[in-house]
Amino acid sequence: MNGFLVPHHLIDGGILGIALLLHYFFKFPTGIIMVGLSIPICIFSSINKKEYFFSSLQGLLVSSLFIDLLVPLRSQFFIPQLASALIGGAIIGVGVGLMLRYKTSTGGTDLLAEIISETFSLNIALVIILIDGIIVLACLALLKLDTFIYSCIAITSVGLITSLIKGK
């Protein structure tokens, strides 16, 4: 995220996308914002999917910590927007996919997508792309058109790679 999405002001969907948007406009630390925004979803999961709650809370805290610790990566990679969207999305997708495969998450909308996917027997990639797409679409008025398009490419990459890594 720090090495590929942030340098081009791309956003991911979900809680991370909202946290990135708040970072771009107000310079808030992305990881801390993720924790604050994820608390309601963690509470929801503790009621509906208790087995996910503690591992998701741990995943949220660890991923948020590393997002804020790895801020120096923002100035280390100099690649075009398309490559950044694809690589950044793929890396995020690998992380999300591995976490979901082992019944944990970052506690954000990925957890919500997992619950929706299991409840309605939907493909997790489709649910993630839909949730993330709604968030990116809601930000359309705040983004330049090219940033919006590359952000859509990133979320599609996240969803597809998540689905491949998570498996059944």
C-alpha positions in Angstrom: 0.0 0.0 0.0 2.6 2.5 1.0 5.0 1.7 -1.9 2.4 1.4 -4.7 -0.9 3.0 -3.9 0.0 6.1 -1.8 2.6 7.6 -4.2 -0.1 7.9 -6.9 -2.9 8.8 -4.4 -4.8 5.7 -5.4 -7.3 4.2 -3.0 -8.3 0.7 -2.2 -11.8 0.0 -1.2 -13.0 -0.9 2.3 -11.8 0.6 5.5 -8.3 1.0 4.0 -9.7 3.1 1.2 -11.6 5.4 3.6 -8.5 5.6 5.8 -6.3 6.5 2.7 -8.8 9.2 1.6 -8.7 10.7 5.1 -4.9 10.5 5.0 -4.7 12.3 1.6 -7.0 15.1 2.7 -6.1 15.5 6.4 -2.8 13.8 6.8 -4.2 11.4 9.4 -2.1 8.3 10.0 -3.7 5.5 7.9 -3.3 2.7 10.4 -4.8 4.5 13.3 -7.8 5.6 11.2 -8.2 1.9 10.1 -8.5 0.9 13.7 -11.0 3.5 14.6 -13.2 2.8 11.5 -13.0 -1.0 12.0 -14.2 -1.1 15.6 -18.0 -1.2 14.6 -17.3 -4.1 12.2 -15.4 -5.9 14.9 -18.3 -5.5 17.3 -20.7 -6.8 14.6 -18.5 -9.8 14.0 -18.2 -10.5 17.7 -22.0 -10.8 17.7 -22.4 -12.8 14.5 -19.1 -14.7 14.0 -17.5 -15.0 17.4 -14.7 -17.2 16.0 -13.5 -14.4 13.8 -13.5 -11.7 16.4 -10.2 -12.2 18.3 -8.2 -13.2 15.3 -9.6 -10.3 13.3 -8.8 -7.9 16.1 -5.2 -9.2 16.1 -5.1 -8.9 12.3 -6.4 -5.4 12.4 -3.9 -4.2 15.1 -0.9 -5.9 13.4 -1.8 -4.7 9.8 -2.5 -1.2 11.1 0.8 -1.0 13.0 2.8 -2.2 9.9 1.0 0.3 7.6 2.1 3.1 9.8 5.6 1.7 10.4 6.2 1.2 6.7 5.4 4.8 5.7 9.1 5.3 4.4 8.2 3.0 1.5 6.2 5.8 0.0 9.2 7.3 -1.6 11.1 4.1 -2.6 9.3 2.9 -5.7 8.9 4.9 -8.9 6.7 3.0 -11.3 3.8 4.0 -13.5 0.2 4.2 -12.1 -1.0 1.1 -13.9 1.8 -1.1 -12.6 1.4 0.4 -9.1 -2.4 -0.4 -9.2 -1.8 -3.9 -10.3 1.2 -4.7 -8.0 -0.3 -2.9 -5.0 -3.6 -4.6 -5.5 -2.0 -8.0 -5.9 0.1 -7.5 -2.7 -3.0 -6.4 -0.7 -4.9 -9.3 -2.3 -2.3 -11.8 -1.2 -2.4 -10.5 2.4 -6.2 -10.4 2.5 -6.4 -13.9 0.9 -4.0 -15.4 3.4 -5.7 -13.9 6.3 -9.2 -15.0 5.2 -7.8 -18.5 4.3 -6.8 -18.9 8.0 -10.0 -17.4 9.4 -8.7 -14.0 10.2 -8.9 -10.6 8.6 -7.9 -7.0 9.1 -11.2 -6.5 10.8 -12.5 -4.1 8.1 -14.8 -4.7 5.2 -12.9 -7.9 4.3 -14.4 -9.4 7.4 -17.8 -8.1 6.4 -17.3 -9.6 2.9 -16.4 -13.0 4.4 -19.6 -13.0 6.5 -21.7 -12.0 3.5 -19.9 -14.6 1.3 -20.6 -17.4 3.7 -24.2 -16.3 4.5 -25.3 -16.0 0.9 -22.9 -18.6 -0.7 -21.3 -15.9 -2.9 -17.7 -15.8 -4.2 -15.6 -13.7 -1.8 -13.9 -11.9 -4.7 -17.2 -10.7 -6.0 -18.3 -9.5 -2.6 -15.0 -7.7 -2.0 -15.0 -6.0 -5.4 -18.6 -4.9 -4.8 -18.0 -3.4 -1.4 -14.7 -1.8 -2.5 -16.3 -0.6 -5.7 -19.1 1.2 -3.7 -16.5 2.9 -1.6 -14.3 4.0 -4.5 -17.5 5.1 -6.5 -18.5 7.2 -3.5 -15.1 8.9 -3.7 -15.5 9.6 -7.4 -16.3 13.3 -6.9 -13.1 13.7 -4.8 -10.7 11.8 -7.2 -9.3 12.7 -10.6 -10.7 10.5 -13.3 -7.3 8.7 -13.9 -7.0 8.1 -10.1 -10.5 6.7 -10.0 -9.8 4.3 -12.9 -6.5 3.1 -11.5 -8.1 2.7 -8.1 -10.8 0.5 -9.8 -8.0 -1.6 -11.3 -6.4 -2.0 -7.9 -9.6 -3.1 -6.2 -10.3 -5.6 -9.0 -6.7 -7.0 -8.5 -7.3 -7.2 -4.7 -10.5 -9.1 -5.2 -9.2 -11.6 -7.8 -6.0 -12.3 -6.0 -7.9 -12.7 -2.7 -10.2 -15.3 -4.3 -7.2 -17.2 -5.7 -5.3 -17.3 -2.4 -8.3 -18.0 -0.2 -9.6 -20.8 -2.2 -12.7 -22.6 -1.0 
